[in-house]
């Protein structure tokens, strides 16, 4: 989670918790932050957009804007979730699909399903 102060775009990052992006406090605003600064009509919420960190990891990001009483963007709260695909996650996904198919068969048969 990253808190950006858009009033100081050259040193926008005020705080980082659970740093996934590799950025540091005092780093400049991103392109999205800069776009907000110049356009008060920029969308106030960007949810689940694809992102990629400098080290190549893919992520899903959400950015929530904060405006002052005059309607100008002054800050943003941004959250990142790393998207990884490993053999373990594929196995988990395949198991989930098998469970869903099994539940569907039970539902069609009229039997009562018992969840673990």
C-alpha positions in Angstrom: 0.0 0.0 0.0 1.4 3.4 -1.0 0.3 6.9 0.0 1.1 9.6 -2.5 1.2 13.4 -1.8 0.3 14.8 -5.2 1.1 18.4 -4.0 4.8 17.4 -4.2 5.1 15.3 -7.4 8.9 15.1 -7.3 8.8 13.5 -3.8 5.2 12.1 -3.8 5.6 8.9 -1.8 4.8 9.6 1.8 4.4 6.1 3.2 4.7 2.5 2.0 3.4 -0.6 3.8 4.2 -4.1 2.6 6.3 -2.8 -0.2 5.9 -4.9 -3.3 6.9 -2.3 -5.9 10.4 -1.7 -4.8 9.8 2.1 -4.6 10.9 4.2 -1.7 9.6 7.0 0.5 10.3 10.3 -1.3 10.2 8.8 -4.8 8.4 10.8 -7.5 4.7 10.4 -8.6 4.0 7.9 -11.3 2.5 8.7 -14.7 -1.0 8.2 -13.2 -0.2 10.6 -10.4 1.1 13.2 -12.8 -2.1 12.8 -15.0 -4.2 13.5 -12.0 -2.3 16.6 -11.1 -3.0 18.2 -14.6 -6.6 16.9 -14.9 -9.1 17.5 -12.1 -11.6 15.3 -14.1 -9.3 12.3 -14.1 -11.2 9.2 -12.9 -11.2 9.1 -9.0 -10.9 5.3 -8.9 -8.8 3.0 -11.0 -9.6 -0.5 -9.9 -7.8 -3.7 -10.7 -5.7 -2.4 -13.6 -2.7 -4.5 -14.9 0.6 -3.2 -13.8 4.2 -4.3 -13.9 7.0 -3.5 -11.5 10.5 -2.5 -12.5 11.7 -6.1 -11.8 9.2 -7.5 -14.2 6.7 -8.9 -11.8 3.1 -8.5 -12.9 0.6 -7.0 -10.6 -3.0 -5.8 -10.3 -3.3 -2.3 -8.9 -6.0 -0.1 -7.5 -5.7 3.6 -7.0 -8.1 5.8 -5.0 -7.8 9.5 -5.3 -8.3 12.1 -2.6 -9.4 15.6 -3.4 -9.3 18.8 -1.4 -12.4 21.0 -0.8 -11.9 22.8 -4.1 -11.9 19.5 -6.1 -8.2 19.3 -6.8 -6.4 16.0 -6.4 -4.0 16.2 -3.5 -3.3 12.6 -2.7 -3.8 9.0 -3.7 -3.9 5.7 -1.9 -2.6 2.8 -4.1 -2.7 -0.9 -3.5 -0.8 -3.6 -5.4 -1.3 -7.3 -5.6 1.4 -9.4 -7.2 0.0 -11.8 -9.8 2.0 -15.0 -10.0 1.4 -18.3 -11.7 3.3 -21.2 -10.4 2.9 -25.0 -10.6 1.4 -24.9 -7.1 -1.2 -22.2 -8.0 -2.1 -24.1 -11.2 -2.6 -27.3 -9.1 -4.8 -25.3 -6.7 -6.8 -23.9 -9.6 -7.3 -27.3 -11.1 -8.4 -28.7 -7.8 -10.9 -25.9 -7.3 -12.3 -26.5 -10.8 -12.7 -30.3 -10.0 -14.5 -29.4 -6.7 -16.9 -27.0 -8.6 -17.6 -29.7 -11.2 -18.3 -32.2 -8.4 -20.7 -29.7 -6.7 -22.5 -29.2 -10.0 -23.0 -33.0 -10.4 -24.3 -33.3 -6.9 -26.7 -30.4 -7.5 -28.0 -31.9 -10.7 -28.5 -35.3 -9.0 -30.6 -33.8 -6.2 -28.3 -35.1 -3.5 -27.5 -33.0 -0.5 -24.1 -31.5 -0.7 -21.8 -31.5 2.4 -19.1 -28.9 2.3 -15.8 -29.7 4.1 
